[in-house]
Amino acid sequence: MRRYGGAIRGIQWLIVLTYAFLIIVPIFLPLPDETAHLWSNLTLIAQFSFWGIWWPFVLVTMVLMGRVWCGVLCPEGTLTEFASKYGLGKAIPRWMRWGGWPFVAFGLTTIYGQMVSVYQYPKAVLLVLGGSTLGAIIVGIIYGKEKRVWCKYLCPVNGVFGLLAKLSPFHYKVNEDAWRASYQTHGVRVIAINCAPLVPLRKMTGASDCHMCGRCSGHRDAIGLSWRAPTVEIVQFGKTNNNLWESTLVLFGLFGIAIGAFHWSASPWFVQIKQIAAGWLIDRDILWPFGTQAPWWLLTNYPEQSDVFTWLDGSLVVAYIGTTALLMGCALSVLFAVSTRVLGQWSTSRFNHLVQSMIPLASCGVFVGLSATTISLLRAEHWPVYWANDVRAALLTATTLWSLVLAWKVIGRYEVSLPRRIVAVLPVLAALTLVNFAWLLMFWIW
């Protein structure tokens, strides 16, 4: 990868052009009707590319190979680094370094995407994805020098990708002894590596922040692509490499906001709440919430498709997602707090470490949720998708067991007594059951 960096950059620009074509051209085309097909309509092709293939399977690559997508293929990463090369080169401000941006950016983007129906309409895709890309370019122009400041701090999925990469069996391992020895064996000054995502290479211990671009491979004869057990970064390094914002992203983001966003359109509870709210408003002659004058960039408004959100619809969608996030996040937090307390005096670090064991199930949940769009598009083309729920069940079962194994190993870092370890893992088991029940509702009950 280091040797053929020029070829990789050529591929990156090809992806940028393809990405730009798929988000821009469909807005000039009429929306597909019932006669349109996936293989002949550009709007459907773009829809399937983004939401049927790109987002679900980018998540898979994070687990299998680390953040290769970020370092090699992501158009936003390419554009922000290019803009930074010729930009102002200003220092990164303190506000941008705030640790809560990954959670806030993920939450706002997810909720806003639901408000404008980003999975269905080209203009919404341009607004959400194109807006994010524009933000990446602007940040690149202003901050850093040949760096990916946007990717490091503000990208809406940076936090999610960082969590999933903890499971990767591949990473660039730093040999500290070889690094120290290089100061004695090199008679000339070693050329510094431009690490675009701003990773302190000598202190790099995992794959969470590394974009796997290969530029540092062989540096000081101390960095190389290595195989590791998929449990190492969470069980071993997670004891010290953890923070409360990561836990918030897992518990309230991936298990809360994401589940709420996937749930509401299929939920009979949402329909019942809407009927009750509508009846209450009508009885009091409060009719403005039924207005449909909101612009498409604020609420879904496509009358020609018979798809229009009222103010009531939009409010209830936000309320449903927010309530789901609050209930799921608080319930899971209590269960992990109980497990943490069973292991001794309260420790926030231990709590965060234990929460990381849920990452496999969290990643699977987002994948099966996004792949629902994949299945819907294939079903519309009359493709046989009878196998979908069986695959979902297998994936959820496997990742639940993976999370349980991680939790058992993490608990073992703090407690050797078998009875106490069993007691400590019971709340984790309850948390896993609660999350799986949420997916059971969506795919098998509703």
C-alpha positions as CSV (number, residue, x, y, z in Angstrom):
1,M,0.0,0.0,0.0
2,R,2.8,2.4,0.8
3,R,4.7,1.5,-2.4
4,Y,1.6,1.9,-4.6
5,G,0.2,5.0,-2.9
6,G,-0.2,6.8,-6.2
7,A,-2.5,4.0,-7.5
8,I,-4.5,4.1,-4.3
9,R,-5.0,7.9,-4.7
10,G,-6.2,7.3,-8.2
11,I,-8.8,4.9,-7.0
12,Q,-9.8,7.4,-4.3
13,W,-10.5,10.1,-6.9
14,L,-12.5,7.6,-9.0
15,I,-14.7,6.9,-6.0
16,V,-15.1,10.6,-5.4
17,L,-16.4,11.0,-9.0
18,T,-18.7,8.0,-8.7
19,Y,-20.0,9.3,-5.4
20,A,-20.6,12.8,-6.8
21,F,-22.4,11.4,-9.8
22,L,-24.8,9.2,-7.6
23,I,-25.7,12.0,-5.2
24,I,-26.1,14.8,-7.8
25,V,-27.5,13.4,-11.0
26,P,-30.7,11.7,-9.5
27,I,-32.0,15.0,-8.2
28,F,-32.5,16.1,-11.8
29,L,-34.5,13.0,-12.7
30,P,-38.2,12.3,-12.0
31,L,-38.9,10.1,-9.0
32,P,-39.3,6.4,-9.9
33,D,-42.8,5.1,-10.3
34,E,-44.1,1.6,-9.9
35,T,-42.8,0.5,-13.3
36,A,-39.1,1.5,-12.5
37,H,-36.6,-1.3,-11.9
38,L,-33.4,-1.5,-9.9
39,W,-31.3,-2.3,-13.0
40,S,-32.7,0.4,-15.2
41,N,-33.5,3.5,-13.1
42,L,-30.5,5.6,-11.9
43,T,-32.4,6.9,-8.8
44,L,-33.0,3.3,-7.7
45,I,-29.4,2.3,-8.5
46,A,-28.2,5.2,-6.4
47,Q,-30.6,4.3,-3.6
48,F,-29.5,0.7,-3.6
49,S,-25.8,1.7,-3.8
50,F,-25.9,4.0,-0.8
51,W,-28.4,2.2,1.5
52,G,-28.5,-1.3,0.2
53,I,-24.7,-1.9,-0.2
54,W,-22.5,1.0,0.9
55,W,-23.6,1.7,4.5
56,P,-24.4,-1.9,5.6
57,F,-21.3,-3.5,4.2
58,V,-18.9,-0.7,5.1
59,L,-19.8,-1.7,8.7
60,V,-18.8,-5.2,7.9
61,T,-15.4,-4.1,6.6
62,M,-14.7,-2.3,9.8
63,V,-15.1,-5.5,11.8
64,L,-13.2,-7.6,9.3
65,M,-10.3,-5.3,8.2
66,G,-10.4,-2.2,10.4
67,R,-10.9,1.2,9.0
68,V,-9.6,0.5,5.5
69,W,-12.7,2.2,4.1
70,C,-11.8,5.4,5.9
71,G,-8.1,5.4,4.8
72,V,-8.4,4.1,1.3
73,L,-11.9,4.5,-0.1
74,C,-13.9,7.2,1.7
75,P,-14.7,10.2,-0.6
76,E,-15.0,12.6,2.4
77,G,-11.6,11.6,3.7
78,T,-10.0,12.1,0.3
79,L,-11.6,15.5,-0.2
80,T,-10.9,16.8,3.3
81,E,-7.2,15.8,3.1
82,F,-6.9,17.3,-0.4
83,A,-8.5,20.6,0.8
84,S,-6.2,20.6,3.8
85,K,-3.2,20.3,1.6
86,Y,-3.9,23.7,0.0
87,G,-5.9,25.3,2.8
88,L,-5.2,27.8,5.5
89,G,-3.5,25.3,7.9
90,K,-4.9,26.8,11.0
91,A,-4.6,25.1,14.4
92,I,-7.4,22.8,15.5
93,P,-9.6,24.8,18.0
94,R,-10.4,23.5,21.4
95,W,-14.1,23.2,20.8
96,M,-13.5,20.8,18.0
97,R,-11.6,18.4,20.2
98,W,-14.6,17.9,22.5
99,G,-15.1,14.2,23.1
100,G,-18.9,14.3,22.7
101,W,-19.0,15.1,19.0
102,P,-19.1,11.5,17.7
103,F,-22.3,10.9,19.7
104,V,-23.9,14.2,19.0
105,A,-23.1,14.1,15.3
106,F,-24.3,10.5,15.0
107,G,-27.6,11.3,16.8
108,L,-28.4,14.5,14.9
109,T,-27.6,13.0,11.5
110,T,-29.7,9.9,12.2
111,I,-32.7,11.8,13.5
112,Y,-32.6,14.3,10.7
113,G,-32.2,11.6,8.1
114,Q,-35.5,10.1,9.4
115,M,-37.2,13.5,9.2
116,V,-36.4,14.0,5.5
117,S,-36.7,10.3,4.6
118,V,-33.0,10.0,3.4
119,Y,-33.4,6.4,2.5
120,Q,-36.0,7.1,-0.1
121,Y,-35.4,10.5,-1.9
122,P,-32.5,11.9,-3.9
123,K,-32.8,15.4,-2.6
124,A,-32.6,14.2,1.0
125,V,-29.5,12.1,0.1
126,L,-27.8,15.2,-1.4
127,L,-28.7,17.2,1.6
128,V,-27.5,14.7,4.2
129,L,-24.5,13.1,2.5
130,G,-23.6,16.1,0.4
131,G,-23.9,18.4,3.4
132,S,-21.5,16.2,5.3
133,T,-19.1,16.2,2.4
134,L,-19.3,20.0,2.1
135,G,-18.6,20.2,5.9
136,A,-15.5,17.9,5.4
137,I,-14.2,20.2,2.6
138,I,-14.7,23.4,4.6
139,V,-13.0,22.0,7.7
140,G,-10.1,20.8,5.4
141,I,-9.7,24.2,3.9
142,I,-9.5,25.9,7.3
143,Y,-7.7,23.4,9.7
144,G,-4.7,21.3,9.5
145,K,-2.1,20.7,6.8
146,E,-2.6,17.5,4.7
147,K,-4.7,16.2,7.6
148,R,-8.1,14.6,8.1
149,V,-9.4,16.9,10.9
150,W,-13.0,16.3,9.9
151,C,-12.6,12.6,10.1
152,K,-10.8,12.7,13.4
153,Y,-13.3,15.0,15.2
154,L,-16.6,15.7,13.4
155,C,-17.5,12.9,11.0
156,P,-21.0,11.6,12.0
157,V,-19.8,8.0,11.8
158,N,-16.3,8.4,13.1
159,G,-17.3,7.2,16.6
160,V,-19.2,4.2,15.2
161,F,-16.4,3.2,12.9
162,G,-13.9,3.5,15.8
163,L,-15.9,1.2,18.0
164,L,-16.3,-1.5,15.3
165,A,-12.6,-1.4,14.4
166,K,-11.9,-2.6,17.9
167,L,-13.1,-6.0,16.8
168,S,-10.8,-6.2,13.7
169,P,-8.3,-9.1,13.6
170,F,-5.9,-6.8,11.7
171,H,-4.1,-3.8,12.9
172,Y,-0.8,-1.9,12.5
173,K,1.3,-3.0,15.4
174,V,4.0,-0.8,16.9
175,N,7.1,-2.5,18.3
176,E,8.3,-0.2,21.0
177,D,11.7,-2.0,21.3
178,A,12.3,-1.7,17.6
179,W,11.3,2.0,17.7
180,R,13.8,2.7,20.4
181,A,16.5,0.8,18.7
182,S,16.0,2.8,15.5
183,Y,17.4,5.8,17.2
184,Q,20.7,4.0,17.5
185,T,20.8,2.1,14.2
186,H,19.8,4.9,11.8
187,G,22.7,7.2,11.0
188,V,20.5,9.7,9.2
189,R,17.4,11.5,10.2
190,V,14.2,9.4,9.7
191,I,11.6,11.1,7.5
192,A,8.4,11.7,9.5
193,I,5.2,10.0,8.4
194,N,2.2,12.1,7.5
195,C,-0.5,10.4,9.5
196,A,-3.6,12.1,8.1
197,P,-6.0,11.0,10.9
198,L,-3.6,12.5,13.5
199,V,-2.7,9.2,15.3
200,P,0.3,9.4,17.6
201,L,2.1,6.5,15.9
202,R,4.5,5.5,18.7
203,K,1.7,5.3,21.2
204,M,-0.8,3.5,18.9
205,T,-2.0,0.3,20.5
206,G,-5.2,-0.6,18.6
207,A,-7.2,-0.1,15.4
208,S,-9.8,2.2,16.7
209,D,-8.2,5.5,15.4
210,C,-6.0,4.1,12.6
211,H,-7.3,4.5,9.1
212,M,-5.3,1.6,7.8
213,C,-3.8,3.6,4.9
214,G,-0.5,1.8,5.1
215,R,1.6,4.9,5.0
216,C,3.4,4.1,8.3
217,S,4.1,0.5,7.4
218,G,7.8,-0.2,8.0
219,H,8.4,3.1,9.6
220,R,11.6,2.8,11.8
221,D,11.3,-0.9,11.2
222,A,8.8,-0.8,14.0
223,I,5.3,-0.7,12.5
224,G,3.8,-3.5,10.5
225,L,0.4,-5.0,9.6
226,S,-0.3,-7.8,12.1
227,W,-2.8,-10.4,13.0
228,R,-4.4,-10.4,16.4
229,A,-7.3,-12.1,18.3
230,P,-10.5,-10.1,17.8
231,T,-10.9,-9.9,21.5
232,V,-7.6,-8.2,22.3
233,E,-8.4,-4.5,21.9
234,I,-11.5,-4.7,24.0
235,V,-10.4,-7.2,26.7
236,Q,-6.8,-6.1,27.1
237,F,-6.5,-2.5,25.9
238,G,-10.0,-1.5,26.8
239,K,-9.1,-1.5,30.5
240,T,-7.3,1.8,30.0
241,N,-8.4,2.9,26.5
242,N,-12.1,3.8,27.3
243,N,-14.2,6.8,28.0
244,L,-17.7,7.7,28.9
245,W,-18.6,9.2,25.5
246,E,-17.8,5.8,23.9
247,S,-20.2,4.2,26.3
248,T,-22.8,6.8,25.6
249,L,-22.5,6.2,21.9
250,V,-23.0,2.4,22.4
251,L,-25.8,2.6,25.0
252,F,-27.8,5.6,23.9
253,G,-26.7,5.8,20.3
254,L,-26.4,2.4,18.7
255,F,-28.9,0.7,21.1
256,G,-31.1,3.8,21.5
257,I,-31.2,6.3,18.7
258,A,-30.5,3.7,16.0
259,I,-33.1,1.2,17.2
260,G,-35.7,4.0,17.5
261,A,-34.9,5.2,14.0
262,F,-35.3,1.6,12.6
263,H,-38.4,0.9,14.7
264,W,-40.8,3.7,14.3
265,S,-41.9,3.0,10.7
266,A,-42.8,-0.6,11.6
267,S,-44.1,0.0,15.1
268,P,-47.8,-0.4,15.9
269,W,-47.1,1.5,19.0
270,F,-46.2,4.6,16.9
271,V,-49.5,4.3,15.0
272,Q,-51.5,4.0,18.3
273,I,-49.7,7.0,19.8
274,K,-50.3,9.0,16.7
275,Q,-54.0,8.2,16.7
276,I,-54.3,9.1,20.4
277,A,-52.5,12.4,19.9
278,A,-54.5,13.3,16.8
279,G,-57.8,12.6,18.6
280,W,-56.7,14.7,21.6
281,L,-55.8,17.6,19.3
282,I,-59.0,17.4,17.2
283,D,-61.2,17.3,20.4
284,R,-59.6,20.6,21.4
285,D,-59.8,22.1,17.9
286,I,-56.0,22.4,17.6
287,L,-55.5,21.8,13.9
288,W,-52.2,23.4,13.0
289,P,-50.1,20.3,13.8
290,F,-51.9,18.6,10.8
291,G,-50.4,21.2,8.4
292,T,-48.3,19.9,5.5
293,Q,-46.6,23.1,4.5
294,A,-43.2,22.2,5.9
295,P,-40.5,22.3,3.1
296,W,-38.9,18.9,2.0
297,W,-35.6,19.8,3.7
298,L,-37.3,20.0,7.1
299,L,-39.9,17.3,6.9
300,T,-40.7,14.8,4.2
301,N,-42.9,16.5,1.6
302,Y,-43.5,14.7,-1.7
303,P,-47.2,14.9,-2.5
304,E,-46.7,13.3,-5.9
305,Q,-45.6,10.2,-4.0
306,S,-48.4,10.5,-1.4
307,D,-45.6,10.8,1.2
308,V,-46.0,14.0,3.3
309,F,-45.2,14.5,6.9
310,T,-47.4,16.8,9.0
311,W,-46.0,18.7,11.9
312,L,-47.5,16.0,14.2
313,D,-45.7,13.3,12.2
314,G,-42.4,15.0,12.5
315,S,-42.8,15.7,16.2
316,L,-43.8,12.1,17.0
317,V,-40.9,10.7,15.0
318,V,-38.4,12.7,17.0
319,A,-40.3,11.9,20.2
320,Y,-40.4,8.2,19.5
321,I,-36.7,8.0,18.6
322,G,-35.7,10.2,21.6
323,T,-37.9,8.1,24.0
324,T,-36.5,4.9,22.7
325,A,-33.0,6.2,23.2
326,L,-33.7,7.4,26.7
327,L,-35.5,4.1,27.8
328,M,-33.0,1.7,26.2
329,G,-29.9,3.8,27.2
330,C,-31.0,4.2,30.8
331,A,-32.1,0.5,31.2
332,L,-28.8,-0.8,29.8
333,S,-26.8,1.7,31.9
334,V,-28.5,0.5,35.1
335,L,-27.7,-3.1,34.2
336,F,-24.1,-2.4,33.4
337,A,-23.8,-0.3,36.6
338,V,-25.1,-3.2,38.6
339,S,-22.6,-5.5,37.0
340,T,-19.8,-3.0,37.6
341,R,-20.8,-2.7,41.3
342,V,-20.8,-6.4,41.8
343,L,-17.1,-6.4,40.9
344,G,-16.2,-4.0,43.7
345,Q,-16.2,-0.3,44.5
346,W,-17.7,1.9,41.7
347,S,-15.3,2.6,38.9
348,T,-16.3,4.5,35.8
349,S,-13.4,3.0,33.9
350,R,-14.6,-0.5,34.7
351,F,-18.1,0.5,33.6
352,N,-16.8,1.8,30.3
353,H,-14.7,-1.3,29.8
354,L,-17.6,-3.6,30.4
355,V,-19.9,-1.7,28.0
356,Q,-17.3,-2.3,25.2
357,S,-18.3,-5.9,25.4
358,M,-21.6,-5.0,23.7
359,I,-19.9,-3.7,20.5
360,P,-20.4,-6.9,18.5
361,L,-24.2,-6.9,19.1
362,A,-24.3,-3.2,18.5
363,S,-22.6,-3.5,15.2
364,C,-24.8,-6.4,14.1
365,G,-27.9,-4.4,15.1
366,V,-27.0,-1.4,12.9
367,F,-26.2,-3.8,10.1
368,V,-29.5,-5.7,10.2
369,G,-31.3,-2.4,10.6
370,L,-29.7,-0.9,7.5
371,S,-30.0,-4.1,5.5
372,A,-33.8,-3.9,5.9
373,T,-33.6,-1.4,3.1
374,T,-31.5,-3.9,1.1
375,I,-34.2,-6.5,1.6
376,S,-37.0,-4.1,0.8
377,L,-35.4,-3.1,-2.5
378,L,-34.8,-6.7,-3.5
379,R,-38.3,-7.7,-2.5
380,A,-39.7,-4.9,-4.7
381,E,-37.9,-6.6,-7.6
382,H,-39.4,-9.9,-6.7
383,W,-36.1,-11.4,-5.7
384,P,-36.5,-14.4,-3.3
385,V,-35.6,-13.0,0.2
386,Y,-37.2,-15.8,2.3
387,W,-33.9,-16.4,3.8
388,A,-33.5,-12.9,5.3
389,N,-34.9,-13.5,8.8
390,D,-32.9,-16.7,9.1
391,V,-29.7,-14.8,8.4
392,R,-30.7,-12.1,10.8
393,A,-31.4,-14.6,13.5
394,A,-28.0,-16.3,12.9
395,L,-26.1,-13.0,13.0
396,L,-27.8,-11.7,16.1
397,T,-27.2,-15.1,17.8
398,A,-23.6,-15.2,16.9
399,T,-22.9,-11.6,17.9
400,T,-24.8,-12.0,21.1
401,L,-22.6,-15.0,22.0
402,W,-19.5,-12.9,21.0
403,S,-20.6,-10.1,23.3
404,L,-21.2,-12.6,26.1
405,V,-17.7,-14.0,25.7
406,L,-16.2,-10.6,25.7
407,A,-18.1,-9.6,28.8
408,W,-17.0,-12.8,30.6
409,K,-13.3,-12.1,29.7
410,V,-13.6,-8.5,30.7
411,I,-15.1,-9.5,34.1
412,G,-12.3,-11.9,34.4
413,R,-9.8,-9.0,34.4
414,Y,-11.3,-7.8,37.6
415,E,-12.5,-10.9,39.4
416,V,-11.2,-14.5,39.6
417,S,-13.9,-16.0,41.8
418,L,-16.2,-18.1,39.6
419,P,-19.4,-17.5,41.6
420,R,-18.8,-13.7,41.6
421,R,-18.0,-13.7,37.9
422,I,-21.3,-15.5,37.3
423,V,-23.3,-13.0,39.3
424,A,-21.5,-10.1,37.5
425,V,-22.4,-11.5,34.1
426,L,-26.1,-11.9,34.8
427,P,-27.0,-8.2,34.3
428,V,-25.0,-8.3,31.0
429,L,-27.1,-11.3,30.0
430,A,-30.2,-9.3,30.8
431,A,-28.9,-6.4,28.7
432,L,-28.3,-8.7,25.7
433,T,-31.8,-10.1,26.1
434,L,-33.3,-6.6,26.1
435,V,-31.5,-5.6,22.9
436,N,-32.5,-8.8,21.1
437,F,-36.1,-8.3,22.2
438,A,-36.1,-5.0,20.4
439,W,-35.0,-6.7,17.2
440,L,-37.5,-9.6,17.8
441,L,-40.3,-7.0,17.8
442,M,-39.1,-5.4,14.5
443,F,-38.5,-8.5,12.4
444,W,-40.6,-11.3,13.9
445,I,-43.5,-9.8,15.9
446,W,-44.5,-6.6,14.2
